Amino acid sequence: MRLGEVEKKLAREAIVATYLPAWSATTEANITGEPFFGGATIQVVDLKLHMIVRWFIGGKVDHIPATIFATAPKLTRIHDAVRDHAGVKAWYARG
């Protein structure tokens, strides 16, 4: 937050090159169920993963491509399943 633009760009490019791919690969390896992390029932972990993926793929984080999780189909599946969950839709519809 306190980095200058050049430093922030370099730091985020490093995160894109190393941390986020490693994090997504490790997370993918631990996802055991469908459509959610552990199976058919939505859990807190699914909501957390949804929020993380949503933030990055929304394209609002400077210097991090919105396609960062394009090679993470399980994360994408969880994001989409949470987004399409009736309870989550109702929550967002509240305003």
C-alpha positions in Angstrom: 0.0 0.0 0.0 2.8 2.4 0.7 4.9 1.4 -2.3 5.5 3.8 -5.1 4.1 2.9 -8.5 7.3 1.4 -9.8 7.9 -0.7 -6.7 4.2 -1.8 -6.6 4.4 -2.9 -10.3 7.6 -4.9 -9.6 6.2 -6.5 -6.5 2.9 -7.5 -8.2 4.7 -8.8 -11.2 6.8 -11.0 -8.9 3.6 -12.2 -7.2 2.1 -13.1 -10.6 5.3 -14.9 -11.6 5.7 -16.9 -8.4 3.3 -16.8 -5.5 -0.1 -16.8 -7.1 0.6 -19.8 -9.5 2.1 -21.8 -6.6 -0.9 -20.8 -4.3 -3.4 -21.8 -7.0 -1.7 -25.1 -7.7 -1.5 -26.0 -4.0 -5.2 -25.0 -3.6 -6.2 -27.0 -6.6 -4.4 -30.1 -5.2 -6.5 -29.8 -2.0 -9.9 -29.4 -3.6 -11.5 -32.8 -3.3 -15.2 -32.2 -4.1 -17.6 -30.9 -6.6 -19.0 -28.4 -7.0 -17.5 -27.0 -3.8 -14.2 -27.5 -2.0 -15.4 -30.5 -0.1 -18.4 -31.7 -2.0 -22.0 -30.7 -2.6 -22.5 -28.3 0.4 -21.2 -24.8 0.3 -18.8 -24.0 3.2 -16.9 -21.0 4.5 -13.8 -22.0 2.5 -15.9 -21.8 -0.7 -17.0 -18.2 0.1 -13.4 -17.2 0.9 -12.0 -18.7 -2.3 -14.8 -17.1 -4.3 -13.9 -13.7 -2.9 -10.2 -14.1 -3.6 -10.8 -15.3 -7.2 -13.5 -12.7 -7.8 -11.1 -9.9 -6.7 -8.3 -11.0 -9.0 -10.4 -12.0 -12.1 -12.4 -8.7 -11.8 -9.3 -7.0 -13.3 -9.3 -4.4 -10.5 -5.8 -5.2 -9.1 -3.2 -3.2 -10.9 -0.4 -5.3 -12.6 -2.2 -8.6 -12.0 -3.9 -10.0 -15.1 -7.6 -11.0 -14.8 -6.6 -14.3 -16.4 -4.3 -15.2 -13.5 -6.4 -18.3 -12.6 -7.2 -19.3 -16.1 -5.2 -22.5 -15.6 -7.0 -23.3 -12.3 -10.2 -25.0 -13.4 -11.2 -26.2 -9.9 -10.8 -22.7 -8.5 -12.9 -21.3 -11.4 -15.5 -24.0 -10.8 -15.8 -23.1 -7.1 -16.0 -19.4 -8.0 -18.8 -20.0 -10.4 -20.7 -22.4 -8.1 -20.6 -19.9 -5.3 -21.6 -17.0 -7.6 -24.5 -19.1 -8.9 -25.6 -20.4 -5.4 -29.2 -19.2 -4.5 -28.2 -18.0 -1.1 -25.3 -15.9 -2.5 -27.4 -14.5 -5.2 -30.0 -13.5 -2.6 -27.3 -11.9 -0.5 -26.0 -9.7 -3.4 -29.6 -8.8 -4.4 -30.1 -7.2 -1.0 -28.0 -4.3 -2.2 
